Amino acid sequence: MSEQLPAAAGATAEPALAGERVHRLRVSGTVAETHDARSIVFEVPVGEAERLTYRPGQFLTLRVPSERTGSVARCYSLSSAPHRGGDLKVTVKRVEDGYASNWLCDNVTEGMELDVLEPAGVFTPKSLDSDLLMFAGGSGITPVMSIVLSVLERGTGTVSLVYANRDERSVIFAGELAELAAAYPDRLTVVHWLESVQGLPTAAGLRALARPWAGREAFICGPGAFKEVTAQALRDLDVPSNRVHIERFVSLSRNPFEESATGEAEAAGDAGAEGDAAPAALEVELDGQRNTFAWPRSKKLLDFLLENGVDAPYSCREGACSACACRVTSGEVKMLNNDVLEPVDLDEGIVLACQSLPVTDSVSVSYE
């Protein structure tokens, strides 16, 4: 995702934070993973463990201070594994001219406190007992590492990982991956692709590596070009699209840590004449509770829920991060924008609440 510093806004005061889903976490330590990547470990406060639970492959949204804008928000995948309990760990790789990644790598120290949103994301396996084929490029290893640890230590599945980097010194978690491969020789295969040795990854080369495991569910995370060439390799092997999961992050144009308008006018403009139609009957299941509402046709689902006191998850509020994803269990909605959900997600009824308007007269949604 892009890390360009937003245009100066003239504000340096700490902004208002976006509700109960913001947590101020203490940094318990940092780890230099490579010359240009650092892990940040956060303590989970007593009493907040339940709200900070996560699934392997999910991410945190961090508030990074800025003297020019007050703060910027960036999403970083969790490289820790939920079954290990305790602290949360994200791994940040420097991006050239990237304000947030460089600030985090240069400034974060033990004892510092940072604001984060609760874990979110749909780049996660349905079962830890499934056999997986995983592709990571550079820092794309971070969510993949969480999944690998979880499958090996809490599931029964096997994992084959193809991991691409510029050179040997750029391999994040090199030692840990080697230890895992030695500890689980029958369940973990790690294949390294080094640009310094093999050149840039090609569809033909990745296709040859993936062929023995083409029947497995596949997960891809890394730079855009790497994701594209890997997806092409899997298409060449006739891997069904509903078995290929690609992690996508795009630039956030709005800061979820700052108070902002709900976007009712924007939604109304997109909804057109539907804004005058009778509200839809809405049933929402969240945290074990069911609520029913009359949902205005011109109001985005997330905005409506927040206005009515429902503590629905969110981050970017612009269809770019999947933090607000929920499942439509009956009825139909339409999304105004979707930059992250794959066809397989849509087929399973997953939608982005921040972009969803009702289509049918009644809609039921569930947050899992």
Secondary structure, 3 states (H helix, E strand, C coil): CCCCCCCCCCCCCCCCCCHHHEEEEEEEEEEEEECCEEEEEECCCCCCCCCCCCCCCCEEEEEEEECCCEEEEEEEEECCCHHHCCCEEEEEECCCCCHHHHHHHHHCCCCCEEEEECCECCCCCCCCCCCEEEEEEHHHHHHHHHHHHHHHHHCCCCEEEEEEECCHHHCCCHHHHHHHHHHCCCCEEEEEEEHHHHCCCCHHHHHHHHHHHCCCEEEEECCHHHHHHHHHHHHHCCCCHHHEEECCCCCCCCCCCCCCCCCHHHHHHHHHHHHHCCCEEEEEEECCEEEEEEECCCCCHHHHHHHCCCCCCCCCCCCCCCCCEEEEEECCEEECCCCCCCHHHHHCCEEEHHHEEECCCEEEEECC
